[in-house]
Amino acid sequence: MENLASDNTIWYVLAVVGLIYLVILFRNKKVTKRRKSRKFMDGKRQHERDN
C-alpha cells in the first residue's frame, strides 16, 4: 500500500507542475501580444504626428 500511495503522489506533483507551466506559458503569450499591439499603436501615432 505504501508504494501505491507514493506513486499517486508523484503523479499529483507532476500534474501540479504541468498546470503551473501552462499558466506561465499563457500569461507570457498575453504579455507578448500586449507589447506587440502597443508597438503597433505607437507606430501609428508617430506616423500621424509626422504628417
C-alpha positions as CSV (number, residue, x, y, z in Angstrom):
1,M,0.0,0.0,0.0
2,E,2.8,2.4,0.8
3,N,4.3,2.0,-2.7
4,L,0.9,2.7,-4.3
5,A,0.5,5.9,-2.3
6,S,3.9,7.2,-3.2
7,D,3.2,6.5,-6.9
8,N,0.0,8.6,-6.8
9,T,1.8,11.4,-5.0
10,I,4.3,11.5,-7.9
11,W,1.5,11.9,-10.4
12,Y,-0.2,14.6,-8.4
13,V,3.1,16.6,-8.2
14,L,3.7,16.2,-11.9
15,A,0.1,17.4,-12.6
16,V,0.5,20.5,-10.5
17,V,3.9,21.3,-12.1
18,G,2.3,20.9,-15.5
19,L,-0.6,23.3,-14.6
20,I,1.8,25.9,-13.3
21,Y,3.8,25.6,-16.6
22,L,0.7,26.1,-18.7
23,V,-0.4,29.2,-16.6
24,I,3.0,30.8,-17.1
25,L,3.0,30.0,-20.8
26,F,-0.4,31.6,-21.4
27,R,0.5,34.7,-19.3
28,N,3.7,35.2,-21.3
29,K,1.7,35.0,-24.6
30,K,-0.7,37.6,-23.3
31,V,2.1,40.0,-22.4
32,T,3.8,39.5,-25.7
33,K,0.6,40.3,-27.6
34,R,0.1,43.4,-25.5
35,R,3.6,44.6,-26.2
36,K,3.2,44.0,-30.0
37,S,-0.1,45.9,-30.1
38,R,1.4,48.7,-28.1
39,K,4.3,49.0,-30.6
40,F,1.9,48.9,-33.5
41,M,-0.2,51.8,-31.9
42,D,3.0,53.8,-31.2
43,G,4.0,53.5,-34.9
44,K,0.5,54.8,-35.9
45,R,0.7,57.8,-33.6
46,Q,4.2,58.6,-34.8
47,H,3.1,58.4,-38.4
48,E,0.1,60.7,-37.7
49,R,2.4,63.2,-35.9
50,D,4.9,63.3,-38.8
51,N,2.1,64.2,-41.4
